[in-house]
């Protein structure tokens, strides 16, 4: 069994993303900033305990748009949970015991050649960008762009026009909090998860995520959950597509609900498998 989950605003949260109903004493730090050695991301203590329990009986695969370096800052995952596999860079890297998998990197490079070049895409973005709302731009691992913005000043109509133009170029656009991501279509969390499913020969898979960049991840899994906040919830509202379930809670407490529901689903799948095996033995 596999639980593949997005991290930011799904399992871990910044102070600003926790929501109004969190209790400061009920969470603890999981990530520190490299620049000034302060804590910047947190988990619910309950969610952390449940994740440890789940990881003892199933594969927990962290999945993130973060670069490898940014993922490694999450010390709790890397020193306590220690997942054997992780997907970073929006599917651009698969880490096996912390080391990028070269076989997967070759697959990704072949996929990227099917989309417009990064320089073409960035030129289109620059045509509509302005210092009044674009604060900082990073070409992450030469795979995709992460752009820090002033969300309140972002020209929504122009960004939607950019989204349509990029789609024709084989790229996607996702707005998450104070960031815009420009990502080639060949870079997919779902494709990376499918690769690991084949490698591990696992088909009982649950996934969770909050953004449009998580849709391919969710579509690949059997059981699909999204928190009642974030880009997917804003797009679909409480009544999402039939394949997707939203949590009852939002903010930090949504992470606890996600893990509980996945553990319950795993328990049901195990019971079904055991029953089918018993029936087969009886026959």
C-alpha positions in Angstrom: 0.0 0.0 0.0 1.2 3.5 -0.8 0.2 6.9 0.7 1.5 9.6 -1.7 0.9 13.1 -0.3 1.7 16.6 -1.2 3.4 18.5 1.6 2.8 22.2 1.8 -0.7 23.1 2.9 -1.6 19.4 2.9 0.5 17.8 5.6 2.8 20.7 6.6 1.9 24.4 7.1 3.5 27.8 7.5 2.2 30.0 10.3 0.1 31.9 7.8 -1.5 28.8 6.3 -2.6 27.0 9.5 -6.1 28.5 9.5 -8.0 30.1 12.4 -8.8 27.1 14.5 -5.4 25.8 15.2 -3.9 25.5 18.7 -0.2 26.7 18.8 0.6 24.1 21.5 -0.9 21.3 19.3 1.8 21.7 16.6 5.6 21.6 16.4 8.3 22.7 13.9 9.3 20.4 11.0 11.4 22.7 8.8 14.0 25.4 9.5 15.1 28.2 7.2 18.7 27.9 5.9 19.2 31.6 5.8 18.4 32.6 9.4 17.9 29.4 11.3 14.3 29.9 12.2 11.4 27.5 12.0 9.1 28.1 9.0 6.9 25.0 8.6 4.9 23.0 11.2 2.8 19.9 11.6 0.0 19.0 13.9 1.3 16.7 16.7 -1.6 14.4 16.0 -0.9 14.3 12.3 2.8 13.5 13.0 1.9 10.6 15.3 -0.6 9.2 12.8 2.0 9.5 9.9 4.5 7.6 11.9 1.9 4.8 12.5 0.9 4.7 8.9 4.6 4.6 7.7 5.2 1.5 9.8 2.8 -0.6 7.6 2.7 1.2 4.2 4.9 3.2 1.9 4.6 6.9 2.7 5.9 8.8 -0.4 6.2 12.6 0.1 5.4 14.5 -3.1 6.2 18.1 -3.6 6.9 20.9 -6.1 9.9 21.8 -3.9 13.4 21.3 -5.2 15.6 18.6 -3.7 17.4 21.2 -1.6 14.1 22.7 -0.3 12.7 19.2 0.5 15.8 18.4 2.5 15.1 21.3 4.8 12.1 19.4 6.2 14.1 17.8 8.9 11.2 15.9 10.6 10.6 13.8 7.4 14.2 13.2 6.7 15.4 12.3 10.2 12.2 10.8 11.9 9.9 9.4 9.2 12.8 8.6 6.7 10.7 7.6 3.7 12.5 5.3 1.3 11.1 7.2 -1.7 10.2 10.8 -2.3 9.0 12.8 -5.3 10.3 16.4 -5.6 10.5 19.1 -8.2 6.9 18.5 -9.3 7.9 15.0 -10.4 11.2 16.0 -11.9 13.1 14.0 -9.3 12.5 10.7 -7.5 14.7 10.3 -4.5 15.6 6.8 -3.4 16.9 6.9 0.2 17.6 10.6 -0.4 19.5 10.2 -3.7 18.1 11.3 -7.1 17.3 8.4 -9.4 19.2 8.7 -12.6 16.9 6.4 -14.6 13.9 8.6 -13.8 16.0 11.7 -14.7 16.5 10.4 -18.2 12.8 9.8 -18.6 12.1 13.4 -17.5 14.6 14.9 -19.9 13.0 13.0 -22.8 9.5 14.3 -21.7 10.7 17.9 -21.5 11.8 17.9 -25.1 8.1 17.6 -26.1 7.2 21.1 -24.7 8.4 24.6 -25.7 11.7 25.6 -24.2 12.0 27.3 -20.9 13.4 30.5 -22.5 10.4 30.7 -24.8 8.0 30.4 -21.9 9.8 32.9 -19.8 9.8 35.5 -22.6 6.0 35.1 -22.9 5.8 35.7 -19.1 8.1 38.7 -19.2 5.8 40.3 -21.8 3.1 40.7 -19.3 5.0 40.8 -16.0 5.6 44.0 -14.0 7.7 44.9 -10.9 4.5 46.1 -9.3 3.5 42.4 -8.7 6.4 40.2 -9.7 8.9 40.2 -6.8 11.3 37.3 -7.5 11.7 34.6 -10.1 13.6 31.3 -9.9 14.3 28.7 -12.6 14.2 25.7 -10.3 16.7 23.0 -11.2 16.3 24.1 -14.8 12.9 22.3 -14.8 10.2 24.9 -14.0 9.7 28.4 -12.8 8.7 29.5 -9.3 7.7 33.2 -9.2 7.1 35.1 -5.9 4.3 37.6 -6.4 2.2 40.3 -4.7 -1.0 38.4 -4.9 -3.2 41.4 -4.4 -1.7 43.3 -7.3 -1.6 40.3 -9.7 -3.6 41.1 -12.9 -6.0 38.1 -12.9 -7.3 38.5 -16.5 -3.7 38.7 -17.9 -2.6 35.7 -15.9 -5.5 33.7 -17.3 -4.5 34.7 -20.8 -1.0 33.6 -20.0 -2.4 30.3 -18.8 -4.1 29.7 -22.1 -1.0 30.7 -24.1 1.2 28.4 -22.1 -1.2 25.5 -22.5 -0.6 25.8 -26.3 3.1 25.7 -25.6 2.9 22.5 -23.5 3.2 24.2 -20.1 0.9 24.7 -17.2 0.4 27.5 -14.7 -0.6 27.2 -11.1 -1.2 30.0 -8.5 -0.5 28.9 -5.0 -0.5 31.5 -2.2 2.2 34.0 -3.0 3.7 32.0 -5.8 3.0 31.3 -9.5 4.4 28.1 -10.9 5.1 27.6 -14.6 5.6 23.9 -15.3 6.1 21.9 -18.5 3.4 19.3 -19.1 5.9 16.5 -19.1 6.8 17.3 -15.5 4.1 15.5 -13.5 3.7 14.2 -10.0 1.3 11.6 -11.3 3.8 10.2 -13.8 6.5 9.9 -11.1 4.0 8.1 -8.8 3.0 5.7 -11.6 6.7 4.9 -12.0 7.1 4.1 -8.3 3.9 2.0 -8.4 5.3 -0.1 -11.1 8.7 -0.4 -9.4 7.0 -1.4 -6.1 4.3 -3.5 -7.7 1.7 -1.7 -5.6 -1.8 -0.8 -6.8 -3.5 0.0 -3.5 -2.7 3.7 -3.5 -4.1 6.7 -1.7 -3.1 10.3 -2.5 -3.7 13.8 -1.1 -3.0 17.3 -2.4 -4.4 20.8 -2.5 -3.4 22.4 -5.8 -3.8 22.0 -9.6 -0.3 20.6 -9.6 -1.6 17.7 -7.5 -4.3 16.7 -10.0 -2.2 14.2 -11.8 -1.1 12.7 -8.5 -4.7 12.3 -7.4 -5.9 10.9 -10.7 -3.2 8.2 -10.5 -4.4 7.0 -7.1 -7.4 4.8 -6.1 -8.4 6.9 -3.1 -8.1 10.7 -3.6 -8.4 13.4 -0.9 -8.0 17.2 -0.9 -8.2 19.6 2.0 -11.0 22.1 2.1 -8.7 24.9 1.3 -6.3 25.7 -1.5 -6.4 25.9 -5.3 -8.5 22.7 -5.9 -11.1 23.7 -3.3 -11.3 27.2 -4.7 -11.8 25.8 -8.2 -14.3 23.1 -7.4 -15.9 24.2 -4.2 -17.3 21.6 -1.8 -18.7 19.5 -4.7 -15.6 18.5 -6.6 -15.3 16.0 -9.4 -16.7 12.6 -8.5 -13.3 11.0 -8.2 -12.2 13.5 -5.4 -13.2 13.8 -1.8 -12.7 17.0 0.2 -12.0 17.0 4.0 -14.6 18.3 6.4 -11.9 20.4 8.1 -9.6 23.1 6.6 -6.2 24.4 7.7 -3.9 22.5 9.9 -6.5 20.1 11.2 -7.2 18.9 7.6 -3.9 17.0 7.8 -5.1 14.9 10.7 -8.3 14.1 8.9 -6.5 13.1 5.7 -4.2 10.6 7.4 -7.0 9.2 9.5 -9.2 8.6 6.5 -6.3 7.0 4.5 -5.6 4.7 7.4 -9.2 3.7 7.6 -9.3 3.1 3.8 -6.1 1.0 4.0 -7.7 -1.1 6.7 -10.8 -1.7 4.5 -8.5 -2.7 1.6 -6.6 -5.2 3.8 -9.8 -6.7 4.9 -11.1 -7.1 1.4 -7.8 -8.7 0.3 -7.8 -11.1 3.2 -11.4 -12.1 2.5 -10.7 -12.7 -1.1 -7.7 -14.8 -0.2 -9.7 -16.9 2.3 -12.4 -17.4 -0.3 -9.8 -18.6 -2.8 -8.3 -21.0 -0.3 -11.7 -22.4 0.5 -12.5 -23.0 -3.1 
